[in-house]
């Protein structure tokens, strides 16, 4: 049987989820997953910073951007 890493990760997550027996366990698991992805994002940002791809000006610019899709009230009205 040939299994890829994505499928293996899904199996590992299902195994972990089978051991969640309370709301506090679930919250702890969600915090753990959130922390994992936050660390990965921070590592990627640090690499971009070290490579000179982003700098303080870039981050300031990101803070001023409005990335939301404009809501068209008339179009979405019932």
PDB file of N, CA, C and O in Angstrom:
ATOM      1  N   UNK A   1       0.852  -1.186   0.000  1.00  0.00           N
ATOM      2  CA  UNK A   1       0.000   0.000   0.000  1.00  0.00           C
ATOM      3  C   UNK A   1       0.894   1.245   0.000  1.00  0.00           C
ATOM      4  O   UNK A   1       1.785   1.389   0.838  1.00  0.00           O
ATOM      5  N   UNK A   2       0.637   2.131  -0.951  1.00  0.00           N
ATOM      6  CA  UNK A   2       1.411   3.353  -1.078  1.00  0.00           C
ATOM      7  C   UNK A   2       0.604   4.514  -0.509  1.00  0.00           C
ATOM      8  O   UNK A   2      -0.481   4.820  -1.003  1.00  0.00           O
ATOM      9  N   UNK A   3       1.130   5.162   0.530  1.00  0.00           N
ATOM     10  CA  UNK A   3       0.410   6.251   1.192  1.00  0.00           C
ATOM     11  C   UNK A   3       1.274   7.517   1.137  1.00  0.00           C
ATOM     12  O   UNK A   3       2.480   7.466   1.380  1.00  0.00           O
ATOM     13  N   UNK A   4       0.646   8.647   0.815  1.00  0.00           N
ATOM     14  CA  UNK A   4       1.413   9.883   0.755  1.00  0.00           C
ATOM     15  C   UNK A   4       1.373  10.602   2.112  1.00  0.00           C
ATOM     16  O   UNK A   4       0.636  10.207   3.015  1.00  0.00           O
ATOM     17  N   UNK A   5       2.176  11.660   2.237  1.00  0.00           N
ATOM     18  CA  UNK A   5       2.281  12.354   3.518  1.00  0.00           C
ATOM     19  C   UNK A   5       0.973  13.006   3.939  1.00  0.00           C
ATOM     20  O   UNK A   5       0.670  13.066   5.131  1.00  0.00           O
ATOM     21  N   UNK A   6       0.201  13.490   2.992  1.00  0.00           N
ATOM     22  CA  UNK A   6      -1.084  14.098   3.323  1.00  0.00           C
ATOM     23  C   UNK A   6      -2.024  13.066   3.944  1.00  0.00           C
ATOM     24  O   UNK A   6      -2.690  13.343   4.941  1.00  0.00           O
ATOM     25  N   UNK A   7      -2.071  11.889   3.354  1.00  0.00           N
ATOM     26  CA  UNK A   7      -2.922  10.819   3.891  1.00  0.00           C
ATOM     27  C   UNK A   7      -2.414  10.359   5.251  1.00  0.00           C
ATOM     28  O   UNK A   7      -3.207  10.090   6.153  1.00  0.00           O
ATOM     29  N   UNK A   8      -1.105  10.267   5.400  1.00  0.00           N
ATOM     30  CA  UNK A   8      -0.526   9.880   6.672  1.00  0.00           C
ATOM     31  C   UNK A   8      -0.857  10.902   7.756  1.00  0.00           C
ATOM     32  O   UNK A   8      -1.172  10.535   8.888  1.00  0.00           O
ATOM     33  N   UNK A   9      -0.784  12.194   7.402  1.00  0.00           N
ATOM     34  CA  UNK A   9      -1.125  13.255   8.351  1.00  0.00           C
ATOM     35  C   UNK A   9      -2.591  13.160   8.765  1.00  0.00           C
ATOM     36  O   UNK A   9      -2.920  13.352   9.935  1.00  0.00           O
ATOM     37  N   UNK A  10      -3.470  12.864   7.810  1.00  0.00           N
ATOM     38  CA  UNK A  10      -4.894  12.719   8.126  1.00  0.00           C
ATOM     39  C   UNK A  10      -5.123  11.573   9.102  1.00  0.00           C
ATOM     40  O   UNK A  10      -5.916  11.698  10.034  1.00  0.00           O
ATOM     41  N   UNK A  11      -4.435  10.465   8.892  1.00  0.00           N
ATOM     42  CA  UNK A  11      -4.559   9.329   9.800  1.00  0.00           C
ATOM     43  C   UNK A  11      -4.061   9.679  11.198  1.00  0.00           C
ATOM     44  O   UNK A  11      -4.671   9.300  12.198  1.00  0.00           O
ATOM     45  N   UNK A  12      -2.951  10.405  11.259  1.00  0.00           N
ATOM     46  CA  UNK A  12      -2.412  10.810  12.562  1.00  0.00           C
ATOM     47  C   UNK A  12      -3.384  11.746  13.284  1.00  0.00           C
ATOM     48  O   UNK A  12      -3.583  11.629  14.493  1.00  0.00           O
ATOM     49  N   UNK A  13      -3.991  12.677  12.534  1.00  0.00           N
ATOM     50  CA  UNK A  13      -4.970  13.580  13.146  1.00  0.00           C
ATOM     51  C   UNK A  13      -6.197  12.823  13.640  1.00  0.00           C
ATOM     52  O   UNK A  13      -6.695  13.083  14.735  1.00  0.00           O
ATOM     53  N   UNK A  14      -6.674  11.896  12.839  1.00  0.00           N
ATOM     54  CA  UNK A  14      -7.826  11.095  13.274  1.00  0.00           C
ATOM     55  C   UNK A  14      -7.495  10.313  14.536  1.00  0.00           C
ATOM     56  O   UNK A  14      -8.328  10.204  15.436  1.00  0.00           O
ATOM     57  N   UNK A  15      -6.307   9.778  14.606  1.00  0.00           N
ATOM     58  CA  UNK A  15      -5.885   9.049  15.798  1.00  0.00           C
ATOM     59  C   UNK A  15      -5.855   9.976  17.012  1.00  0.00           C
ATOM     60  O   UNK A  15      -6.303   9.600  18.095  1.00  0.00           O
ATOM     61  N   UNK A  16      -5.330  11.187  16.830  1.00  0.00           N
ATOM     62  CA  UNK A  16      -5.296  12.149  17.933  1.00  0.00           C
ATOM     63  C   UNK A  16      -6.708  12.549  18.345  1.00  0.00           C
ATOM     64  O   UNK A  16      -7.003  12.664  19.534  1.00  0.00           O
ATOM     65  N   UNK A  17      -7.581  12.760  17.360  1.00  0.00           N
ATOM     66  CA  UNK A  17      -8.957  13.172  17.662  1.00  0.00           C
ATOM     67  C   UNK A  17      -9.720  12.098  18.424  1.00  0.00           C
ATOM     68  O   UNK A  17     -10.612  12.413  19.212  1.00  0.00           O
ATOM     69  N   UNK A  18      -9.383  10.846  18.199  1.00  0.00           N
ATOM     70  CA  UNK A  18     -10.041   9.758  18.919  1.00  0.00           C
ATOM     71  C   UNK A  18      -9.751   9.793  20.409  1.00  0.00           C
ATOM     72  O   UNK A  18     -10.469   9.170  21.191  1.00  0.00           O
ATOM     73  N   UNK A  19      -8.718  10.506  20.814  1.00  0.00           N
ATOM     74  CA  UNK A  19      -8.353  10.581  22.228  1.00  0.00           C
ATOM     75  C   UNK A  19      -8.880  11.838  22.912  1.00  0.00           C
ATOM     76  O   UNK A  19      -8.568  12.086  24.077  1.00  0.00           O
ATOM     77  N   UNK A  20      -9.671  12.626  22.204  1.00  0.00           N
ATOM     78  CA  UNK A  20     -10.269  13.827  22.796  1.00  0.00           C
ATOM     79  C   UNK A  20     -11.595  13.426  23.429  1.00  0.00           C
ATOM     80  O   UNK A  20     -12.517  12.967  22.755  1.00  0.00           O
ATOM     81  N   UNK A  21     -11.664  13.615  24.756  1.00  0.00           N
ATOM     82  CA  UNK A  21     -12.839  13.150  25.500  1.00  0.00           C
ATOM     83  C   UNK A  21     -13.573  14.250  26.250  1.00  0.00           C
ATOM     84  O   UNK A  21     -14.539  13.977  26.961  1.00  0.00           O
ATOM     85  N   UNK A  22     -13.125  15.489  26.098  1.00  0.00           N
ATOM     86  CA  UNK A  22     -13.785  16.570  26.817  1.00  0.00           C
ATOM     87  C   UNK A  22     -13.588  17.881  26.065  1.00  0.00           C
ATOM     88  O   UNK A  22     -12.775  17.979  25.146  1.00  0.00           O
ATOM     89  N   UNK A  23     -14.349  18.872  26.477  1.00  0.00           N
ATOM     90  CA  UNK A  23     -14.218  20.193  25.858  1.00  0.00           C
ATOM     91  C   UNK A  23     -12.835  20.776  26.130  1.00  0.00           C
ATOM     92  O   UNK A  23     -12.254  21.431  25.265  1.00  0.00           O
ATOM     93  N   UNK A  24     -12.311  20.539  27.323  1.00  0.00           N
ATOM     94  CA  UNK A  24     -10.981  21.069  27.630  1.00  0.00           C
ATOM     95  C   UNK A  24      -9.913  20.390  26.773  1.00  0.00           C
ATOM     96  O   UNK A  24      -8.960  21.044  26.349  1.00  0.00           O
ATOM     97  N   UNK A  25     -10.057  19.084  26.513  1.00  0.00           N
ATOM     98  CA  UNK A  25      -9.138  18.389  25.608  1.00  0.00           C
ATOM     99  C   UNK A  25      -9.213  18.992  24.203  1.00  0.00           C
ATOM    100  O   UNK A  25      -8.190  19.212  23.555  1.00  0.00           O
ATOM    101  N   UNK A  26     -10.433  19.255  23.747  1.00  0.00           N
ATOM    102  CA  UNK A  26     -10.623  19.834  22.420  1.00  0.00           C
ATOM    103  C   UNK A  26      -9.981  21.214  22.335  1.00  0.00           C
ATOM    104  O   UNK A  26      -9.294  21.523  21.361  1.00  0.00           O
ATOM    105  N   UNK A  27     -10.202  22.039  23.347  1.00  0.00           N
ATOM    106  CA  UNK A  27      -9.615  23.384  23.354  1.00  0.00           C
ATOM    107  C   UNK A  27      -8.090  23.321  23.377  1.00  0.00           C
ATOM    108  O   UNK A  27      -7.419  24.105  22.706  1.00  0.00           O
ATOM    109  N   UNK A  28      -7.550  22.387  24.152  1.00  0.00           N
ATOM    110  CA  UNK A  28      -6.100  22.218  24.206  1.00  0.00           C
ATOM    111  C   UNK A  28      -5.560  21.784  22.841  1.00  0.00           C
ATOM    112  O   UNK A  28      -4.517  22.267  22.401  1.00  0.00           O
ATOM    113  N   UNK A  29      -6.271  20.872  22.173  1.00  0.00           N
ATOM    114  CA  UNK A  29      -5.861  20.412  20.848  1.00  0.00           C
ATOM    115  C   UNK A  29      -5.897  21.556  19.843  1.00  0.00           C
ATOM    116  O   UNK A  29      -4.964  21.723  19.056  1.00  0.00           O
ATOM    117  N   UNK A  30      -6.971  22.347  19.865  1.00  0.00           N
ATOM    118  CA  UNK A  30      -7.086  23.484  18.948  1.00  0.00           C
ATOM    119  C   UNK A  30      -5.978  24.499  19.189  1.00  0.00           C
ATOM    120  O   UNK A  30      -5.420  25.048  18.238  1.00  0.00           O
ATOM    121  N   UNK A  31      -5.654  24.753  20.456  1.00  0.00           N
ATOM    122  CA  UNK A  31      -4.559  25.668  20.773  1.00  0.00           C
ATOM    123  C   UNK A  31      -3.225  25.129  20.262  1.00  0.00           C
ATOM    124  O   UNK A  31      -2.397  25.883  19.751  1.00  0.00           O
ATOM    125  N   UNK A  32      -3.025  23.833  20.403  1.00  0.00           N
ATOM    126  CA  UNK A  32      -1.789  23.199  19.943  1.00  0.00           C
ATOM    127  C   UNK A  32      -1.633  23.335  18.425  1.00  0.00           C
ATOM    128  O   UNK A  32      -0.551  23.657  17.935  1.00  0.00           O
ATOM    129  N   UNK A  33      -2.711  23.091  17.692  1.00  0.00           N
ATOM    130  CA  UNK A  33      -2.675  23.200  16.233  1.00  0.00           C
ATOM    131  C   UNK A  33      -2.459  24.660  15.823  1.00  0.00           C
ATOM    132  O   UNK A  33      -1.673  24.942  14.918  1.00  0.00           O
ATOM    133  N   UNK A  34      -3.151  25.582  16.484  1.00  0.00           N
ATOM    134  CA  UNK A  34      -2.987  27.004  16.171  1.00  0.00           C
ATOM    135  C   UNK A  34      -1.551  27.446  16.431  1.00  0.00           C
ATOM    136  O   UNK A  34      -0.975  28.186  15.634  1.00  0.00           O
ATOM    137  N   UNK A  35      -0.973  26.997  17.537  1.00  0.00           N
ATOM    138  CA  UNK A  35       0.412  27.343  17.880  1.00  0.00           C
ATOM    139  C   UNK A  35       1.380  26.796  16.833  1.00  0.00           C
ATOM    140  O   UNK A  35       2.333  27.474  16.448  1.00  0.00           O
ATOM    141  N   UNK A  36       1.135  25.579  16.378  1.00  0.00           N
ATOM    142  CA  UNK A  36       1.986  24.959  15.362  1.00  0.00           C
ATOM    143  C   UNK A  36       2.016  25.802  14.088  1.00  0.00           C
ATOM    144  O   UNK A  36       3.087  26.099  13.559  1.00  0.00           O
ATOM    145  N   UNK A  37       0.833  26.187  13.598  1.00  0.00           N
ATOM    146  CA  UNK A  37       0.778  26.965  12.356  1.00  0.00           C
ATOM    147  C   UNK A  37       1.283  28.394  12.557  1.00  0.00           C
ATOM    148  O   UNK A  37       1.837  28.985  11.631  1.00  0.00           O
ATOM    149  N   UNK A  38       1.101  28.951  13.739  1.00  0.00           N
ATOM    150  CA  UNK A  38       1.649  30.289  14.025  1.00  0.00           C
ATOM    151  C   UNK A  38       3.177  30.243  13.995  1.00  0.00           C
ATOM    152  O   UNK A  38       3.814  31.160  13.476  1.00  0.00           O
ATOM    153  N   UNK A  39       3.765  29.184  14.547  1.00  0.00           N
ATOM    154  CA  UNK A  39       5.222  29.037  14.510  1.00  0.00           C
ATOM    155  C   UNK A  39       5.726  28.902  13.076  1.00  0.00           C
ATOM    156  O   UNK A  39       6.750  29.487  12.725  1.00  0.00           O
ATOM    157  N   UNK A  40       5.018  28.135  12.243  1.00  0.00           N
ATOM    158  CA  UNK A  40       5.415  27.975  10.845  1.00  0.00           C
ATOM    159  C   UNK A  40       5.345  29.311  10.112  1.00  0.00           C
ATOM    160  O   UNK A  40       6.238  29.645   9.333  1.00  0.00           O
ATOM    161  N   UNK A  41       4.291  30.069  10.362  1.00  0.00           N
ATOM    162  CA  UNK A  41       4.149  31.380   9.722  1.00  0.00           C
ATOM    163  C   UNK A  41       5.262  32.314  10.175  1.00  0.00           C
ATOM    164  O   UNK A  41       5.836  33.037   9.360  1.00  0.00           O
ATOM    165  N   UNK A  42       5.573  32.305  11.475  1.00  0.00           N
ATOM    166  CA  UNK A  42       6.629  33.172  11.988  1.00  0.00           C
ATOM    167  C   UNK A  42       7.979  32.800  11.394  1.00  0.00           C
ATOM    168  O   UNK A  42       8.777  33.679  11.071  1.00  0.00           O
ATOM    169  N   UNK A  43       8.239  31.508  11.248  1.00  0.00           N
ATOM    170  CA  UNK A  43       9.498  31.055  10.647  1.00  0.00           C
ATOM    171  C   UNK A  43       9.609  31.539   9.202  1.00  0.00           C
ATOM    172  O   UNK A  43      10.674  31.986   8.776  1.00  0.00           O
ATOM    173  N   UNK A  44       8.519  31.452   8.453  1.00  0.00           N
ATOM    174  CA  UNK A  44       8.520  31.916   7.061  1.00  0.00           C
ATOM    175  C   UNK A  44       8.738  33.421   6.981  1.00  0.00           C
ATOM    176  O   UNK A  44       9.482  33.902   6.126  1.00  0.00           O
ATOM    177  N   UNK A  45       8.092  34.158   7.866  1.00  0.00           N
ATOM    178  CA  UNK A  45       8.263  35.613   7.891  1.00  0.00           C
ATOM    179  C   UNK A  45       9.702  35.974   8.245  1.00  0.00           C
ATOM    180  O   UNK A  45      10.286  36.875   7.644  1.00  0.00           O
ATOM    181  N   UNK A  46      10.272  35.267   9.224  1.00  0.00           N
ATOM    182  CA  UNK A  46      11.665  35.516   9.597  1.00  0.00           C
ATOM    183  C   UNK A  46      12.608  35.259   8.423  1.00  0.00           C
ATOM    184  O   UNK A  46      13.565  36.006   8.221  1.00  0.00           O
ATOM    185  N   UNK A  47      12.342  34.211   7.653  1.00  0.00           N
ATOM    186  CA  UNK A  47      13.177  33.910   6.483  1.00  0.00           C
ATOM    187  C   UNK A  47      13.073  35.014   5.433  1.00  0.00           C
ATOM    188  O   UNK A  47      14.081  35.423   4.857  1.00  0.00           O
ATOM    189  N   UNK A  48      11.852  35.495   5.185  1.00  0.00           N
ATOM    190  CA  UNK A  48      11.675  36.601   4.238  1.00  0.00           C
ATOM    191  C   UNK A  48      12.403  37.852   4.712  1.00  0.00           C
ATOM    192  O   UNK A  48      12.988  38.578   3.909  1.00  0.00           O
ATOM    193  N   UNK A  49      12.367  38.102   6.013  1.00  0.00           N
ATOM    194  CA  UNK A  49      13.046  39.254   6.592  1.00  0.00           C
ATOM    195  C   UNK A  49      14.557  39.113   6.419  1.00  0.00           C
ATOM    196  O   UNK A  49      15.237  40.045   5.989  1.00  0.00           O
ATOM    197  N   UNK A  50      15.068  37.930   6.761  1.00  0.00           N
ATOM    198  CA  UNK A  50      16.517  37.688   6.656  1.00  0.00           C
ATOM    199  C   UNK A  50      17.013  37.789   5.218  1.00  0.00           C
ATOM    200  O   UNK A  50      18.158  38.175   4.984  1.00  0.00           O
ATOM    201  N   UNK A  51      16.164  37.447   4.259  1.00  0.00           N
ATOM    202  CA  UNK A  51      16.536  37.510   2.844  1.00  0.00           C
ATOM    203  C   UNK A  51      16.362  38.920   2.268  1.00  0.00           C
ATOM    204  O   UNK A  51      16.737  39.177   1.123  1.00  0.00           O
ATOM    205  N   UNK A  52      15.799  39.822   3.057  1.00  0.00           N
ATOM    206  CA  UNK A  52      15.602  41.191   2.607  1.00  0.00           C
ATOM    207  C   UNK A  52      14.385  41.371   1.711  1.00  0.00           C
ATOM    208  O   UNK A  52      14.220  42.419   1.087  1.00  0.00           O
ATOM    209  N   UNK A  53      13.536  40.359   1.646  1.00  0.00           N
ATOM    210  CA  UNK A  53      12.340  40.443   0.807  1.00  0.00           C
ATOM    211  C   UNK A  53      11.289  41.335   1.445  1.00  0.00           C
ATOM    212  O   UNK A  53      10.565  42.050   0.752  1.00  0.00           O
ATOM    213  N   UNK A  54      11.209  41.291   2.767  1.00  0.00           N
ATOM    214  CA  UNK A  54      10.309  42.201   3.491  1.00  0.00           C
ATOM    215  C   UNK A  54      11.137  42.961   4.511  1.00  0.00           C
ATOM    216  O   UNK A  54      12.208  42.521   4.930  1.00  0.00           O
ATOM    217  N   UNK A  55      10.601  44.131   4.904  1.00  0.00           N
ATOM    218  CA  UNK A  55      11.248  44.942   5.932  1.00  0.00           C
ATOM    219  C   UNK A  55      10.160  45.690   6.698  1.00  0.00           C
ATOM    220  O   UNK A  55       8.971  45.444   6.496  1.00  0.00           O
ATOM    221  N   UNK A  56      10.564  46.585   7.560  1.00  0.00           N
ATOM    222  CA  UNK A  56       9.602  47.312   8.381  1.00  0.00           C
ATOM    223  C   UNK A  56       8.604  48.096   7.530  1.00  0.00           C
ATOM    224  O   UNK A  56       7.425  48.180   7.871  1.00  0.00           O
ATOM    225  N   UNK A  57       9.077  48.668   6.425  1.00  0.00           N
ATOM    226  CA  UNK A  57       8.184  49.416   5.531  1.00  0.00           C
ATOM    227  C   UNK A  57       7.120  48.505   4.918  1.00  0.00           C
ATOM    228  O   UNK A  57       5.961  48.900   4.784  1.00  0.00           O
ATOM    229  N   UNK A  58       7.515  47.289   4.548  1.00  0.00           N
ATOM    230  CA  UNK A  58       6.576  46.321   3.978  1.00  0.00           C
ATOM    231  C   UNK A  58       5.466  46.014   4.977  1.00  0.00           C
ATOM    232  O   UNK A  58       4.286  45.983   4.627  1.00  0.00           O
ATOM    233  N   UNK A  59       5.863  45.791   6.216  1.00  0.00           N
ATOM    234  CA  UNK A  59       4.885  45.439   7.246  1.00  0.00           C
ATOM    235  C   UNK A  59       3.961  46.613   7.524  1.00  0.00           C
ATOM    236  O   UNK A  59       2.760  46.422   7.718  1.00  0.00           O
ATOM    237  N   UNK A  60       4.504  47.827   7.547  1.00  0.00           N
ATOM    238  CA  UNK A  60       3.667  49.029   7.712  1.00  0.00           C
ATOM    239  C   UNK A  60       2.650  49.137   6.575  1.00  0.00           C
ATOM    240  O   UNK A  60       1.489  49.474   6.805  1.00  0.00           O
ATOM    241  N   UNK A  61       3.091  48.850   5.351  1.00  0.00           N
ATOM    242  CA  UNK A  61       2.205  48.905   4.189  1.00  0.00           C
ATOM    243  C   UNK A  61       1.095  47.864   4.311  1.00  0.00           C
ATOM    244  O   UNK A  61      -0.064  48.152   4.014  1.00  0.00           O
ATOM    245  N   UNK A  62       1.448  46.660   4.746  1.00  0.00           N
ATOM    246  CA  UNK A  62       0.433  45.616   4.931  1.00  0.00           C
ATOM    247  C   UNK A  62      -0.632  46.065   5.927  1.00  0.00           C
ATOM    248  O   UNK A  62      -1.814  45.768   5.757  1.00  0.00           O
ATOM    249  N   UNK A  63      -0.210  46.778   6.961  1.00  0.00           N
ATOM    250  CA  UNK A  63      -1.151  47.242   7.975  1.00  0.00           C
ATOM    251  C   UNK A  63      -2.154  48.248   7.446  1.00  0.00           C
ATOM    252  O   UNK A  63      -3.215  48.438   8.041  1.00  0.00           O
ATOM    253  N   UNK A  64      -1.836  48.887   6.349  1.00  0.00           N
ATOM    254  CA  UNK A  64      -2.715  49.912   5.772  1.00  0.00           C
ATOM    255  C   UNK A  64      -3.579  49.377   4.634  1.00  0.00           C
ATOM    256  O   UNK A  64      -4.459  50.079   4.136  1.00  0.00           O
ATOM    257  N   UNK A  65      -3.327  48.129   4.223  1.00  0.00           N
ATOM    258  CA  UNK A  65      -4.088  47.564   3.100  1.00  0.00           C
ATOM    259  C   UNK A  65      -5.467  47.118   3.555  1.00  0.00           C
ATOM    260  O   UNK A  65      -5.658  46.667   4.685  1.00  0.00           O
ATOM    261  N   UNK A  66      -6.422  47.256   2.644  1.00  0.00           N
ATOM    262  CA  UNK A  66      -7.780  46.768   2.858  1.00  0.00           C
ATOM    263  C   UNK A  66      -8.005  45.643   1.859  1.00  0.00           C
ATOM    264  O   UNK A  66      -8.222  45.888   0.673  1.00  0.00           O
ATOM    265  N   UNK A  67      -7.952  44.411   2.346  1.00  0.00           N
ATOM    266  CA  UNK A  67      -7.974  43.250   1.464  1.00  0.00           C
ATOM    267  C   UNK A  67      -9.373  42.626   1.353  1.00  0.00           C
ATOM    268  O   UNK A  67      -9.544  41.600   0.695  1.00  0.00           O
ATOM    269  N   UNK A  68     -10.359  43.239   1.988  1.00  0.00           N
ATOM    270  CA  UNK A  68     -11.699  42.668   1.936  1.00  0.00           C
ATOM    271  C   UNK A  68     -12.350  42.915   0.586  1.00  0.00           C
ATOM    272  O   UNK A  68     -12.097  43.926  -0.070  1.00  0.00           O
ATOM    273  N   UNK A  69     -13.193  41.971   0.182  1.00  0.00           N
ATOM    274  CA  UNK A  69     -13.971  42.146  -1.031  1.00  0.00           C
ATOM    275  C   UNK A  69     -15.112  43.110  -0.710  1.00  0.00           C
ATOM    276  O   UNK A  69     -15.826  42.909   0.273  1.00  0.00           O
ATOM    277  N   UNK A  70     -15.291  44.141  -1.512  1.00  0.00           N
ATOM    278  CA  UNK A  70     -16.379  45.084  -1.234  1.00  0.00           C
ATOM    279  C   UNK A  70     -17.738  44.380  -1.267  1.00  0.00           C
ATOM    280  O   UNK A  70     -17.989  43.529  -2.120  1.00  0.00           O
ATOM    281  N   UNK A  71     -18.581  44.738  -0.353  1.00  0.00           N
ATOM    282  CA  UNK A  71     -19.910  44.160  -0.274  1.00  0.00           C
ATOM    283  C   UNK A  71     -20.850  44.964  -1.162  1.00  0.00           C
ATOM    284  O   UNK A  71     -20.931  46.186  -1.037  1.00  0.00           O
ATOM    285  N   UNK A  72     -21.550  44.292  -2.048  1.00  0.00           N
ATOM    286  CA  UNK A  72     -22.491  44.934  -2.935  1.00  0.00           C
ATOM    287  C   UNK A  72     -23.890  44.734  -2.345  1.00  0.00           C
ATOM    288  O   UNK A  72     -24.530  43.708  -2.578  1.00  0.00           O
ATOM    289  N   UNK A  73     -24.356  45.724  -1.581  1.00  0.00           N
ATOM    290  CA  UNK A  73     -25.631  45.596  -0.881  1.00  0.00           C
ATOM    291  C   UNK A  73     -26.791  45.342  -1.835  1.00  0.00           C
ATOM    292  O   UNK A  73     -27.606  44.453  -1.588  1.00  0.00           O
ATOM    293  N   UNK A  74     -26.877  46.097  -2.906  1.00  0.00           N
ATOM    294  CA  UNK A  74     -27.999  45.968  -3.841  1.00  0.00           C
ATOM    295  C   UNK A  74     -28.021  44.576  -4.476  1.00  0.00           C
ATOM    296  O   UNK A  74     -29.091  43.990  -4.636  1.00  0.00           O
ATOM    297  N   UNK A  75     -26.875  44.053  -4.832  1.00  0.00           N
ATOM    298  CA  UNK A  75     -26.790  42.751  -5.488  1.00  0.00           C
ATOM    299  C   UNK A  75     -27.201  41.620  -4.539  1.00  0.00           C
ATOM    300  O   UNK A  75     -27.804  40.642  -4.980  1.00  0.00           O
ATOM    301  N   UNK A  76     -26.888  41.736  -3.258  1.00  0.00           N
ATOM    302  CA  UNK A  76     -27.137  40.668  -2.306  1.00  0.00           C
ATOM    303  C   UNK A  76     -28.430  40.836  -1.533  1.00  0.00           C
ATOM    304  O   UNK A  76     -28.687  40.091  -0.588  1.00  0.00           O
ATOM    305  N   UNK A  77     -29.233  41.784  -1.913  1.00  0.00           N
ATOM    306  CA  UNK A  77     -30.498  42.036  -1.240  1.00  0.00           C
ATOM    307  C   UNK A  77     -31.551  41.042  -1.700  1.00  0.00           C
ATOM    308  O   UNK A  77     -31.630  40.719  -2.885  1.00  0.00           O
ATOM    309  N   UNK A  78     -32.349  40.564  -0.777  1.00  0.00           N
ATOM    310  CA  UNK A  78     -33.421  39.612  -1.134  1.00  0.00           C
ATOM    311  C   UNK A  78     -34.669  40.306  -1.575  1.00  0.00           C
ATOM    312  O   UNK A  78     -35.656  39.649  -1.907  1.00  0.00           O
TER     313      UNK A  78
END
